[in-house]
Amino acid sequence: GVNMLNGSLEQDTLFAPGDRARVVGSHDGDAITNVTMSDHYRLGWEAVLAAAFALFLILFAGRTGVRALASFALTILAMWKILVPLYLRGFNPIWIGLALTLFLTVMIIGLVYGFDRRCLAAVSGSFLGIAVTCVLGVIFTDLFQIYMASIFLGASGAVMDLSVDITSAVYEVVEKRPDLDWREAVKSGLNVGRAAMGTMTTTLLFAYSGGYIALLMVFMAQGTPLDHMLNYKYVAAEIIHTVVGSFGLVTVAPFTALTAGRLLAGGKAKIPGKTVDKPASGV
């Protein structure tokens, strides 16, 4: 076997005796003419890691863990079987990405909550936050002269996570205090959102920059000036990812707090000593 090296420590793969490698072979009839080692063979340990993750998730979360695994598998299949093939066929990447993101948001939150008021509240907040992220992504990729249609797709996971956190918090408050006015429920959701936004924006920074540590080391070792680094296309792309995704997080918090407060606590009227349902309009 031949291991072709490019002289790049980031891209080259080095093998030692005893390693298992995936190879690409060339044939002339039954005779092997050339064998090139492409990379280490990792599928076995990847399967072990996936099985361990599924086991611990089910042991910890029970039925919710099973639904979470179902949403995980649904997301992978949707991206692999729908998103990527449609992109390759030339469909509009922004509209296809947005439609798939909204579809997955409904299905994932529905699998976690069930299709009830909590699901409607979290989905509504997520939709609004993703829409803001999409609009800003389209605007700033044009201003930065960078083509990138997946900004809102990358940020949608954090947006969805924050909307579910706020919805769950409002739901628990309303369950403990059924007499709570919807305005107070909205305030509680906003307080939870303010506390979560501080760490969620940093989470986006870690998520997007983690894969570029080696590149940052190269820049630092070469003494690249900071203004040059920030002007590179791929660095500017990560800045857009992080900042525009953070805009989505900032907007999803009040949106979700408002929808959760109205949907989960809006049907109750506060009366001293007891709580009754508000009569329907016209009754």
Order of alpha helices (4+ residues) and beta strands (2+ residues): beta-beta-alpha-alpha-alpha-alpha-alpha-alpha-alpha-alpha-alpha-alpha-beta-beta
